[in-house]
Amino acid sequence: MEHDFAYNVILQYTSPVTSDEDAIITSTDDKDLRDVSSKTNDVTSGISIKVLDQSRNKDGSDPSCDVVKDTESVLGNEADFGVLFDVDGVLARGSTPLTAAVEGIRLLKDDQGNLRVPVAFVTNSRNCNQDNAAPIQKWLDIQVTPDQVIHAPTPMKLLTKFHDKHVLVIGQEYRVEIAHGLGFTNVCTLADIQKAYPLLDMVDHENRNVVAVGNHPEDTHFPAVEAVLLLGEPIDWESHLQLLVDLILTDGKPVSGHVPTDVHCVRQLPVIACNMDLVFMHQACMPRFGHGAFLVCLDALYKKITGKDLKYTALIGKPCEITYCYAEHVINDVAKRIGINKPIRKPSFVGDNPDTDVLGANLYDRYLQRNWANEDNGNTEGSTDHDLPECRTIPKDAKLYDLTCRTKESLLVGTGVYKPDQLTGRADSVDVYYGHRDIMNEPELTKPTRFVPDVFHGMQHILVYENFDPNAVALVEA
């Protein structure tokens, strides 16, 4: 889809001395809007701002908005909206920031460089928060605290009932440190399982040869695993798949006394997984297998052996609702830190992947609509969680701010995964769904509220639609 973008911002003010002398200033650039605002230092009355969004898609969609606010509501208003950003493909490619993103964030600041719109960052990577907060801060020239960066595992902080259990954590580097940072206090790794039960890993031929020439008893005192925490795809998938199925079938204790007499009647160990992305785009000519591909293998093996679907206790990360709910909590917290007293009524999510970023934003928007409809009907004690699969529910005891967002907008940029000028390579008649099996395939939910070429155009759209100028706020405070 091709898009034409043009923004006209008309600031009309009447001199407080001569009310009959009107001046009209028209701008097609947000920089000009800031310049215009600075010209009103001595004009603090009789001002009306009319913002015209004249963007037009060539297919005729997305009609212009025409918003008018009076002096008090424009100049004295605090932002009651926020922006959530995906990182890779939106703000940067690899470690290189995108110029449009840097310029877009600048639109959210006043002339003193103070951020006037709360922002946070939501990524399906699993790095430690400090790893991403520092470069984002450097790229965008704004203060970014570690808690402002929400990684795929971050909402696991809400799963407090598992934090003290003996948890097997699966992933690669820093997996133990990440688990501890999320609140899990008693973790083990696959290496610990292999050491405690050396006879299990026979897909590793080197281990098979070692076992064949010596006596390797099981450690019967090794505590049973009480839950499995899947942070990301591991190294040596075959060993992990074998031992994970062993643990799930033996209630976390793969020794003789725990071997089931019937694998079809086993009480399943809790399994928590984050980041269900089947593939991801890197530097290769084709997408690479992601954590979702490892989960597909685990699901298939478990069902082949037991005849039942593997039950996930919780799915975390985009596009699951819990991640966007946690992001709402964070952006309200950021708003308070930058001096905004109003609750955030609408966060906009800016992403580059329709199947994760946009889908997740739309799933959460639907969750919000059902929640508010439930409350508006007088059912304040009710919950909309029954509309979600059990693995995607939000814990009742989660320590989060009360819901304030009434809706969620999604903006899709063309600087990352989504390329509006390229064919997808799939025929329209072929329905290939890459999502997790516990997230229904609903193609209509992968359509964004709006497509914008990049973050700069996205921030223009948001400021125009909200009729908000960061410098107008600064004017009143001065």
C-alpha positions in Angstrom: 0.0 0.0 0.0 1.3 3.4 -0.9 0.8 6.4 1.3 1.1 10.2 0.8 1.8 12.2 3.9 1.4 15.9 4.4 0.7 17.7 7.7 -0.6 21.2 7.9 -0.6 22.9 11.3 -2.4 26.2 11.6 -1.8 28.3 14.7 -4.2 31.2 14.8 -3.7 33.7 17.5 -5.2 37.1 18.2 -3.2 39.8 19.7 -4.3 40.6 23.3 -3.9 44.3 22.4 -5.7 44.4 19.1 -8.2 41.6 18.9 -9.1 42.5 15.3 -5.6 41.8 14.0 -5.4 38.1 13.3 -2.3 36.3 12.1 -2.4 32.9 10.3 0.8 30.9 10.2 0.8 27.7 8.3 3.4 25.0 8.6 4.1 21.6 7.0 6.8 20.7 9.5 6.8 20.0 13.2 9.9 22.0 13.6 7.9 25.0 12.3 5.2 24.1 14.8 7.8 24.5 17.6 9.0 27.8 16.1 5.4 29.0 15.9 4.9 28.1 19.6 7.9 30.1 20.6 6.4 33.2 18.9 3.5 33.1 21.4 5.6 33.9 24.5 3.9 37.3 24.8 0.6 36.0 23.5 -1.0 33.9 26.2 -4.7 34.8 25.6 -7.1 34.6 22.7 -5.3 31.6 21.2 -7.0 28.8 19.3 -5.1 26.0 17.6 -6.5 24.1 14.7 -4.6 21.1 13.6 -5.5 19.6 10.2 -4.1 16.1 9.3 -4.3 16.1 5.5 -2.7 12.7 5.2 -4.2 10.6 2.4 -3.7 7.0 1.5 -4.0 6.4 -2.3 -6.6 3.8 -1.6 -8.7 6.5 0.0 -8.5 5.2 3.6 -7.8 7.1 6.8 -9.7 10.3 6.4 -8.2 13.5 7.8 -8.8 14.6 11.3 -10.0 18.0 12.3 -9.4 18.8 15.9 -9.9 22.2 17.6 -9.1 22.9 21.3 -9.3 26.2 23.2 -6.4 27.9 24.9 -6.8 26.4 28.3 -7.1 22.8 27.1 -4.1 23.1 24.7 -1.6 25.2 26.6 -2.5 24.0 30.1 -2.9 20.3 29.2 -0.6 17.4 30.2 -0.2 14.5 27.9 -2.8 11.8 28.8 -1.4 9.5 26.1 1.9 7.6 25.7 4.0 5.8 23.2 5.3 2.2 23.3 8.1 1.3 20.9 9.4 -2.0 19.6 13.2 -1.7 19.2 14.8 -3.6 16.4 13.5 -2.4 13.0 11.7 0.5 14.6 14.3 2.5 16.6 17.4 0.8 15.2 18.8 -1.9 13.0 21.2 -3.9 15.1 23.2 -1.3 17.0 22.7 1.5 14.5 19.9 4.0 15.3 17.5 5.1 12.6 17.6 8.8 11.9 13.8 9.0 11.6 13.5 7.5 15.1 15.9 10.0 16.6 14.0 12.8 15.0 10.7 11.4 15.9 11.5 11.2 19.6 12.7 14.8 19.4 9.2 15.9 18.5 8.1 14.6 22.0 10.4 17.0 23.8 10.2 20.6 24.6 12.8 23.2 23.7 14.7 22.4 26.9 15.0 18.8 25.8 12.5 17.5 28.4 10.4 14.6 27.4 6.7 15.7 27.6 5.1 12.4 26.5 5.8 9.2 28.4 7.5 6.4 26.4 8.6 2.8 27.1 10.1 0.1 25.0 8.8 -3.4 24.3 10.9 -6.0 22.7 10.8 -9.8 22.4 14.5 -10.1 23.1 15.5 -11.6 26.4 18.5 -9.6 27.3 19.1 -8.1 30.7 17.3 -4.7 30.9 20.6 -2.8 31.4 21.8 -4.2 28.1 19.1 -2.4 26.2 18.5 0.7 28.3 21.9 2.2 27.8 22.1 2.1 24.0 18.5 3.3 23.7 19.3 6.2 26.0 22.3 7.1 23.8 20.4 6.7 20.5 17.5 8.9 21.5 19.2 11.4 23.9 16.6 10.8 26.7 16.9 9.2 30.1 15.9 5.5 29.8 15.8 3.5 33.1 16.1 -0.3 33.0 12.5 -0.7 34.0 11.4 1.3 30.9 12.6 -1.6 28.7 10.2 -4.5 28.7 11.8 -7.7 27.4 9.9 -10.9 26.5 10.5 -12.4 30.0 9.9 -9.2 32.0 6.2 -9.8 32.8 7.2 -13.0 34.6 7.8 -10.7 37.5 4.0 -11.0 38.0 4.1 -14.8 38.4 5.0 -14.5 42.0 3.6 -17.9 43.0 6.4 -19.6 41.1 9.2 -17.4 42.4 10.2 -19.6 45.3 9.7 -22.9 43.5 12.6 -25.0 42.2 12.6 -23.9 38.6 14.5 -25.3 35.6 15.5 -22.3 33.4 16.1 -22.9 29.7 17.9 -20.5 27.4 21.5 -19.5 26.6 23.7 -16.8 28.1 22.7 -15.1 31.3 19.7 -17.3 31.7 20.3 -17.7 35.5 20.9 -14.0 36.0 17.8 -13.1 34.0 15.7 -15.6 36.1 17.0 -14.1 39.3 16.3 -10.6 38.1 12.7 -11.6 37.5 12.3 -12.8 41.1 13.0 -16.5 40.8 15.1 -17.5 43.7 15.7 -21.3 43.3 16.8 -22.2 39.8 18.7 -24.9 38.1 19.9 -25.5 34.5 20.0 -28.4 32.2 23.6 -29.0 33.1 22.5 -29.6 36.7 19.9 -32.1 35.5 22.5 -33.9 33.3 24.8 -34.1 36.3 22.1 -35.4 38.7 20.8 -37.9 36.2 23.7 -39.0 33.9 21.8 -41.9 32.3 19.1 -39.7 30.8 21.0 -38.0 27.9 21.6 -40.7 25.5 21.1 -38.5 22.4 24.5 -37.1 23.3 26.7 -39.9 22.0 29.7 -38.6 23.9 27.8 -38.9 27.2 26.6 -42.3 26.1 30.3 -43.5 25.7 31.3 -42.0 29.0 28.4 -43.8 30.8 29.2 -47.1 29.1 32.7 -47.3 30.7 31.9 -46.3 34.3 29.4 -46.3 37.2 27.3 -43.2 37.2 24.6 -43.4 39.9 21.6 -41.0 40.0 21.6 -38.2 42.6 18.4 -39.2 44.4 18.7 -36.2 46.7 18.5 -33.7 43.9 15.3 -31.8 44.5 12.4 -32.3 42.1 11.9 -29.6 39.5 8.6 -27.8 40.2 8.3 -25.7 37.1 10.0 -25.2 33.7 10.9 -21.7 32.7 11.5 -21.4 28.9 13.3 -18.1 28.3 14.6 -18.8 24.8 15.9 -21.4 22.4 18.8 -23.4 24.0 22.0 -24.8 22.5 21.8 -28.6 21.8 18.1 -28.8 21.2 18.1 -32.6 21.1 19.4 -32.9 24.7 17.0 -30.3 26.0 14.0 -31.9 24.2 14.8 -35.3 25.7 15.3 -34.2 29.2 12.4 -31.8 29.2 10.0 -34.5 28.2 11.5 -36.7 30.9 10.9 -34.1 33.6 7.4 -33.4 32.4 6.5 -37.1 32.4 7.9 -37.7 35.9 6.6 -34.7 37.8 10.1 -33.2 37.8 11.9 -36.2 39.3 13.1 -38.6 36.6 14.1 -41.5 38.8 12.8 -45.1 38.9 10.1 -44.5 41.6 8.6 -41.6 39.5 8.3 -43.3 36.1 4.6 -43.3 35.1 2.8 -46.6 34.6 0.7 -44.8 31.9 2.1 -41.7 30.1 -1.4 -40.8 29.1 -2.4 -40.1 32.8 0.5 -37.9 34.0 0.0 -34.7 36.0 1.8 -32.2 33.9 4.6 -30.1 35.3 3.9 -26.3 35.0 5.5 -24.9 31.8 6.1 -21.2 31.4 7.3 -19.9 28.0 8.2 -16.5 26.6 8.7 -15.2 23.1 6.8 -17.5 20.8 8.3 -16.1 17.6 8.7 -18.9 15.1 11.4 -17.1 13.1 13.3 -13.9 13.2 15.1 -11.8 10.6 18.9 -11.4 11.0 21.7 -11.0 8.5 21.0 -14.2 6.6 19.1 -14.2 3.3 16.2 -16.1 4.9 14.6 -15.9 8.4 16.1 -18.0 11.2 14.4 -20.3 13.6 13.4 -18.6 16.8 12.2 -19.8 20.2 8.8 -20.6 18.7 10.4 -23.3 16.5 11.8 -24.9 19.6 8.4 -24.9 21.2 6.9 -26.5 18.1 9.4 -29.4 18.5 8.6 -29.8 22.2 4.8 -29.7 21.5 5.1 -32.3 18.8 7.2 -34.7 20.8 5.0 -34.5 23.9 1.9 -35.1 21.9 3.5 -38.0 20.0 4.4 -39.7 23.2 1.3 -38.9 25.3 -1.4 -38.3 22.8 -2.2 -34.9 24.5 -1.4 -31.3 23.8 1.3 -29.9 26.1 -0.4 -27.5 28.5 1.3 -24.1 28.9 0.8 -22.6 32.3 1.7 -19.1 31.0 2.7 -17.5 27.7 4.7 -14.3 28.1 5.9 -11.8 25.5 4.4 -10.2 22.4 1.6 -10.7 21.3 0.2 -11.9 24.7 -2.1 -9.5 26.6 0.0 -9.8 29.8 2.9 -8.0 28.1 0.8 -5.1 27.0 -0.9 -4.9 30.3 2.5 -4.7 32.0 3.5 -2.1 29.5 0.5 0.0 30.5 1.7 -0.2 34.1 5.2 1.0 33.1 4.1 3.9 30.9 1.8 5.2 33.7 4.9 5.0 36.0 7.0 6.9 33.5 4.3 9.5 33.2 4.4 10.1 37.0 8.2 10.4 36.9 8.1 13.1 34.2 5.5 15.1 36.2 2.3 14.0 34.5 -0.5 13.7 37.0 -3.2 12.4 34.6 -3.8 8.7 34.1 -2.8 7.5 30.6 -6.0 6.9 28.6 -4.4 5.7 25.3 -1.0 4.3 24.6 0.1 3.9 20.9 2.2 1.0 20.0 4.8 1.5 17.2 6.1 -1.7 15.7 7.3 -3.3 12.5 5.8 -6.8 12.7 2.0 -7.2 12.0 2.1 -10.7 13.5 3.5 -9.7 16.9 3.4 -6.0 17.4 0.1 -5.1 15.7 -1.6 -8.4 16.7 -0.6 -7.9 20.3 -1.8 -4.3 20.4 -5.2 -5.3 18.9 -5.6 -8.3 21.2 -5.0 -6.0 24.2 -7.4 -3.4 22.7 -10.1 -6.1 22.6 -9.2 -7.1 26.2 -9.6 -3.4 27.2 -13.0 -3.0 25.5 -14.3 -6.2 27.1 -13.0 -5.1 30.5 -14.6 -1.6 30.3 -17.8 -3.0 29.0 -17.9 -5.4 31.9 -17.3 -2.5 34.3 -19.8 -0.2 32.6 -22.4 -2.9 33.0 -21.9 -2.7 36.8 -19.9 -5.9 37.1 -17.0 -4.3 39.0 -16.1 -7.6 40.6 -16.1 -9.5 37.3 -13.3 -10.3 35.1 -12.8 -10.7 31.4 -10.1 -13.4 31.9 -12.6 -16.1 31.1 -12.5 -14.8 27.5 -8.8 -15.7 27.3 -7.1 -19.1 27.2 -5.8 -20.0 30.7 -2.2 -19.6 29.6 -2.8 -15.9 28.7 -4.7 -14.8 31.8 -3.3 -12.0 33.9 -2.7 -13.0 37.6 -5.3 -11.6 39.9 -2.7 -10.7 42.5 -0.5 -8.8 40.0 0.8 -5.6 41.6 -0.1 -3.2 38.8 -1.8 0.1 38.6 -5.5 0.0 38.0 -6.4 -0.1 34.3 -6.7 3.5 32.9 -6.3 3.0 29.2 -9.6 2.9 27.3 -8.1 1.9 23.9 -4.9 1.1 22.3 -3.7 2.3 18.9 -1.2 0.4 16.7 1.2 2.1 14.2 3.0 -0.1 11.7 6.3 1.3 10.3 8.1 0.2 7.1 11.6 0.3 8.5 11.8 -3.3 9.7 10.1 -6.6 9.1 7.1 -5.1 7.2 7.9 -3.9 3.8 4.9 -2.2 2.1 6.7 -2.1 -1.3 7.6 -5.8 -1.4 5.5 -8.9 -2.0 5.3 -11.3 1.0 6.1 -14.3 -1.2 2.9 -16.1 -0.3 -0.1 -16.4 -2.5 -3.3 -14.9 -1.0 -5.0 -18.2 -1.2 -2.4 -19.9 1.0 -3.1 -19.4 4.7 0.2 -20.0 6.6 0.0 -19.1 10.3 3.3 -18.6 12.1 1.7 -17.9 15.5 1.6 -20.1 18.6 -1.2 -22.7 18.7 -2.8 -21.0 21.8 -3.1 -17.7 20.0 -6.0 -18.0 17.5 -5.3 -17.1 13.9 -7.3 -13.9 13.4 -5.8 -12.1 10.3 -8.0 -9.0 10.8 -6.1 -8.4 14.1 -2.9 -8.0 12.2 -4.1 -4.8 10.6 -2.8 -1.6 12.2 -4.7 1.5 13.1 -2.4 3.3 10.7 0.6 2.7 8.6 3.4 5.3 8.7 6.7 5.1 6.9 8.8 5.5 10.0 8.8 6.8 13.6 9.1 10.4 12.7 5.9 10.3 10.7 4.3 8.3 13.4 5.1 10.9 16.1 3.8 13.6 13.7 0.5 11.7 13.4 0.2 11.2 17.1 0.9 14.9 18.0 -1.5 16.1 15.3 -4.2 13.7 16.3 -3.9 14.5 20.0 -3.5 18.2 19.2 -0.6 18.3 21.6 2.5 20.5 21.5 5.2 19.9 24.1 6.3 23.5 24.0 2.8 24.8 24.6 2.9 22.9 27.9 6.3 24.4 28.7 4.8 27.9 27.9 2.2 27.6 30.6 4.6 26.2 33.2 7.0 29.1 32.5 
